[in-house]
Amino acid sequence: MQLIFEISKSGRTAADVPAGDVPAVSLEDVIGASFMREELDLPEVSETDLVRHYTNLSRRNFGVDLGFYPLGSCTMKYNPKINETVAALPGFTGLHPAAPEAFARGNLELLFDMQRLLCAVFGMADFTLQPAAGAHGELTGVMMIRKYFEKKGEKRRRILIPDAAHGTNPASGALCGFETVTLGSNAEGGVDLQRLDALMTEDVAALMLTNPNTLGLFERNIEDVARIVHDRGGLLYGDGANANAFLGKTRPGDLGFDVIQLNLHKTFSTPHGGGGPGSGPVGVGEKLTDFLPVPRIVPCEAGLRWSSNFPDTIGRVRAFYGNFSVIVKAYSYLRSLGAAGLIRAAEMAVLNANYIKEKLKPYFDLPYDRICMHECVFSGSRQVALSGVHTTDIAKRLIDFGYHPPTIYFPLIVAEAIMIEPTETESKETLDAFCDAMAAIAREAEENPQRVKDAPLSTPVGRLDEVLAARKPDVCWSKPKA
Ligand SMILES: *Cc1c(COP(=O)(O)O)cnc(C)c1O
């Protein structure tokens, strides 16, 4: 496919601007000659060429509206289009972020109601909607933990993080100046209580726990975990990015979590990918409410207003209202599903993951063979031993079958990991077809391994040098020398 620069023809234009009826102004007078460039080399194309170019580009992409996208840990579920319609209402999109509160009362009401709903669903005392993504929510939560101990005059330098945690957890702890200590998992893939007991000293501020963890497993000893942490004066942080597994079934607040972050762009059906936009609300128990970011929404005579009058706050973590339209979409999802719908979503997410786990068990190793939550983690080790086919090869081959590959090589505690999250929005037919494809690839790995190693065979380009692409991205087009 050609670049848009390559189809450019001098003088072509996609816009038909009528002749001006006011005196022309010289751009030089407005901008200043020093800021003007003689040659900008912008592509010049007709409207037809423009539309075709971008439509063709979009068809090379893969999205959840196009096919099954079982990316573990990422929750790539279908996003109901009603959410988009609601978020596009002029009252939401037309409001200037700096408009006075008097013009924003309806939007403040939506935010306030969203906080209230999240408190009810997760059993927390209060929520902030400011953070822009899950990892940003983690950082916000850890900043509150730091401030809590500062206020108490306790010097706690460490944070415990299980080896099954998401990689952003240790990063968030370290960014806040804590030393992060890895807590090994037990044979069941859960927290090892003896190790926790030994490591949970007076020096430890918090345990950061993902529940269900990145193996897709629910922490069986969560109450004991909370007790050990709290008995030593520590706080329990919950990474709630996987909350879609337990909506309406249990509440982190009831399990003993003092602070959790959510990923609206995972659990609450708003599209994500390519790094954003997301939303990572943070919920806190009573111990931490004083430290929430400002401004916070408070009731006043006229309805609701912003207030920054919270002396112990950690301050602002983001400008304006957070990623407001992402919050609107999540609110629309919550409201349209209602309590019964959320519970059903969680049940179907768990049922679908267990269905895939059982169906694929004969073909791939399953290191933690337990009932899973919203995702299951296989290992490609059997295929490596048998024919040198690696998990990467299996993932690449899936592309030829029309599926987005699952998450691979994560979590790190599973060799050759294949982490599959079907989500609740997929039918049995889709899951069956996907399992058939995985089984076919497992057979191919035995009978014709080279074919799997050469995959993908159906895409415009085969295997890219992903490290080079990430380390030395070359995204700037320059005109070939004539
Ligand atoms: C996705 C994820 C995160 C990070 O969320 P972002 O929105 O990508 O910053 C953190 N923890 C877990 C368990 C996740 O799945």
The ligand as an SDF file (V2000), in Angstrom:
LIG
                    3D

 15 15  0  0  0  0  0  0  0  0999 V2000
   -4.1390   -3.1500   32.4320 C   0  0  0  0  0  0  0  0  0  0  0  0
   -3.6900   -3.3690   33.7960 C   0  0  0  0  0  0  0  0  0  0  0  0
   -3.0230   -2.3350   34.5030 C   0  0  0  0  0  0  0  0  0  0  0  0
   -2.6100   -1.0250   33.8630 C   0  0  0  0  0  0  0  0  0  0  0  0
   -3.6780   -0.2720   33.3640 O   0  0  0  0  0  0  0  0  0  0  0  0
   -3.4590    0.8490   32.2470 P   0  0  0  0  0  0  0  0  0  0  0  0
   -4.8050    1.4700   32.0870 O   0  0  0  0  0  0  0  0  0  0  0  0
   -2.9780    0.1540   31.0350 O   0  0  0  0  0  0  0  0  0  0  0  0
   -2.4590    1.8300   32.7830 O   0  0  0  0  0  0  0  0  0  0  0  0
   -2.6850   -2.5830   35.8170 C   0  0  0  0  0  0  0  0  0  0  0  0
   -2.9540   -3.7610   36.4080 N   0  0  0  0  0  0  0  0  0  0  0  0
   -3.5800   -4.7660   35.7650 C   0  0  0  0  0  0  0  0  0  0  0  0
   -3.8630   -6.0630   36.4800 C   0  0  0  0  0  0  0  0  0  0  0  0
   -3.9780   -4.6080   34.4340 C   0  0  0  0  0  0  0  0  0  0  0  0
   -4.5770   -5.6160   33.7840 O   0  0  0  0  0  0  0  0  0  0  0  0
  1  2  1  0
  2  3  1  0
  2 14  2  0
  3  4  1  0
  3 10  2  0
  4  5  1  0
  5  6  1  0
  6  7  2  0
  6  8  1  0
  6  9  1  0
 10 11  1  0
 11 12  2  0
 12 13  1  0
 12 14  1  0
 14 15  1  0
M  END
$$$$
